[in-house]
Each structure stands twice: as C-alpha cells, then as structure tokens.
Amino acid sequence: MAVMNSHGTVLTDAGEPAMLAGMQVSAGFFGILGARPLAGRLVFNDAEGAFHGEKAAVINEELWRSRFG
C-alpha cells in the first residue's frame, strides 16, 4: 500500500522562483508503480519514509534539465 497527497510548492534556487505541482508520497509509492530513476535513487531510507521524517525530493527530467542541468 502507498499513500499520496498532492500540493504545490515554490522552488527557490539561483533562478527565478517557480511554482511547482508536487506530491508527498509514502516510501512504497514508486515500487508499486514499478518506477525506475534515470539517475539517483527512488529508495527511501527509514528516516525519509517516516511521516514527519527527513525530506527527499524526486524531480522529473524536464525540471532537472531546465534548472539544474
């Protein structure tokens, strides 16, 4: 089972601030979908998977290329 909650967030980095659509998901979310990353990881550790635990972000390729690549 996995849980998700949709929300908006503002990205503030070296560029202009941008409003992004986001989702807060539980640790099993990507495994249920069978999703695989192009780079990095989708496996959350116990602290990141906890409801009020450490935060981790998974971003799509378009955002990576436009803001970080």
Sequence and secondary structure as in RCSB ss.txt:
>XXXX:A:sequence
MAVMNSHGTVLTDAGEPAMLAGMQVSAGFFGILGARPLAGRLVFNDAEGAFHGEKAAVINEELWRSRFG
>XXXX:A:secstr
   EEEEEEEE SSS  EEEEEEEE TTHHHHHT   SSS     HHHHSTTS       HHHIIIII 
